[in-house]
Amino acid sequence: MHRFHTKVSGNGRVIIPACIRKELDIKSGDEVIISKMDDGNIKISTAKHALKKLQEMVAGKNIGTAQLFEMRKSEVL
């Protein structure tokens, strides 16, 4: 695990270090997902990663749209 220190600006912005953006292929304007974990930590993931994870979860399974929404809701909440 890599750790970086950064500050929160007056309007709540946090800078993701360039080396992480490069490694995760995060470009200006890309969507990220911020989740507050039960232990109080914050997790930042990319929308691309979330979509890939969902595709892997349902690959080869006969899952309907409603089930996909429920799976995703439980993961985000």
N, C-alpha and C positions, 0 to 999 in steps of 0.2 A: 504494500500500500504506500502510496506517495502522499505526503502532507505538504500543504502550502498555506501560508498565512496571507490573508488579504483583508481589506477593510470594507465595511459597508458605507457607502456614500450617504449624504444627507437625504437623498431621495430613494434610498433603499437598494441601490444597485451594487452588485458584487461582481468583481472581475474574475473570470475563469482564466487561470494562467495560460499563456500561449502554448506551452508544451502540452498541456492537457487538451486544449482545443485542437491542436494539430493531430495528436494521437487519436482523438475521437472523431476527427473530421467535422468539427463544429465550425460552421461558417457564419458570418454576420447575417442575421435575420433568421437563422435556424431556430426551431422550437426546442425548448428543453422542458423537462417535467421535474418539478420540485416537490418532494414528498417529505412530510414530517413523520419520522419513524416513532414507534411506541417508546423507544428509549430516549427520545428527545433530540436525536440527531437528525440532520437534514441530508437527504439523498438527492442528487441531481443526476438525471439521466437524459439521454437524447430521445426524441420522438422516434428517430430511426431505430434505435436499439429496442425501444418498447414494441414497435411494430414487428421487428425481427423475432423478438422473444415470443410474441403472440402467435406469429406464423409457425414457429417451432412447436408451440404447445398444441396447436390444432392440426398439424400436418398428419394426414392419414386418418383423422378422426371425423366422424360424421356429426359435426356440432352445428347447431342452428345459430342464427343471429342473436336471439334472446340469450342463449347460453354464453355466447361470446361477450355480450355486454355485462352479464353478471360476473363472469370471470375477471373482466377488466375492472369493474367497479370494486371488487374485493381486493384487487391488487393495488389500486390507487388509494383507496381509503385506508 
